[in-house]
Amino acid sequence: MQDRDIPDQKSRADAYLASVEIEKLRINAEISNPEVIHQFNSGNFDMKFPVYRFLAQQRWEKNDRLLLMDRLENMKVIPDTMPTLYPRVDTKLRFPGRSTHWIDPGRIMSTGVTAQAPEFSIQIFEDAAKLYTIVIVDPDTPDIESDTYKTTLHYILADVRISGNEPLVDKATARELIPYLPPHPEKNSGYHRYAVWVFEQPDGERLAVQQRKGKDPVNVESLLERDRFDIRLFRSAHGLKAVGAHFWRNGYDSMTEGVREKFGLGPGNVYTHKRFQHYEDYRE
Amino acid sequence: MIVSNNFLPRFLRKQTQLLFENGSILRMANVTGPSTFSPRSTVDMKSANGSLTFTRGKRSRGGGELQQKQKMVNMLSLISPRRKQPQRIKMAYEDLLRHRTVHRAWQLVVRTKRVERRLELQKQYYKMKHACDELRKASQFLYESAMERPSSIRFPMEYRIPTLSPPRRIWDATWRSPVEEKQRRRTA
């Protein structure tokens, strides 16, 4: 029964509440069963059952979600890119290489490792398969003209089909709007945060700019500019909903020059390593 | 809890360690001057207020200060939750599953009883409340006389419970009842 078949808003709300109640009953019917718990713990379960969805979400909420929010807030990824996040999906990130573990949010990586495009895993806790967009931005690129920082766009992957049982992102079926640009922080510019934002596409349709009635028409070309990227404008223009995030950090290290050479990114600035806060005062 | 030296007279001030809230070991404490260790009488130097009181009691080697500190530590440890938490459950995986099932079942039983009891009490309370409201509407005098409560005072708080052996301090000439004390303070 699709929600769109019910024209009246109140009836739609009632239908939604009824479905929530039914799901609760389905969960309560199975949750006391130790067999179910054992199946969940050993990992062989199907996400089509509400119990397992509930248990998976509970497990995520208990630890990983808390950790993610803690890191996002402490490293100030949240106000610096998107205003805030109400996480709905479990986002995981790893770089292909020798030791492939899912990295914890905010981990400082080597530029040699991050030169390859990462692998994602988006675990949703609903039954339906939906389309998602993944965006990687760096909010810490120095902007010398304005004496501040700007956001660079590193990667956009749209129309990623994700279902409860298949959390791994399959890049073959997705649409890569912006190819992956490896992180290449400049010397003495500190640790850059590379934020990964996962957006849910509206109504499961392909990613397209939503021209709103009564609002100014959006300039499509300027949206996907790598150099100065406005992630909030991107989200609102496409009618996306932020459901997950992740991030890692990179600093200038021994591999950065190699990455720049390999991908033809140019030499890059070298900033002064400031030792004293008020060097001018000390000099006199 | 950090206890400062400053309220002690200079001749009694010695090195003291920090006192920890978890009731851990009371380190070095003040040692008073030589006192007679006869069981019958002990000169108990209450150095804080400077007055001497001759009390009949057990010999106290550390002196009054140390005992007071130890008492404080004991009281604090009673209040704090340290080392009073329930033990962590250590079970094999299968046993944990069984425990979980049993625990959930029992919690369900307890919850049902609790909810039932609560509902019963709620009904009783609201019946009483509505009855009193109706009485108030009917007659204010009857309502007020129904709301009167019997005096709960039986014996004065200061009365001493008889014991087998006499108290350490048999008679305190300076004691005044709280009411008297208040009146005295007001007039003085």
Contacts between the chains, C-beta under 8 A, distances in Angstrom:
chain1	res1	chain2	res2	distance
A	32	B	101	6.4
A	32	B	104	5.5
A	32	B	105	7.5
A	34	B	97	4.3
A	34	B	98	7.0
A	34	B	100	6.9
A	34	B	101	5.3
A	37	B	97	6.0
A	37	B	100	6.9
A	38	B	97	6.4
A	41	B	93	8.0
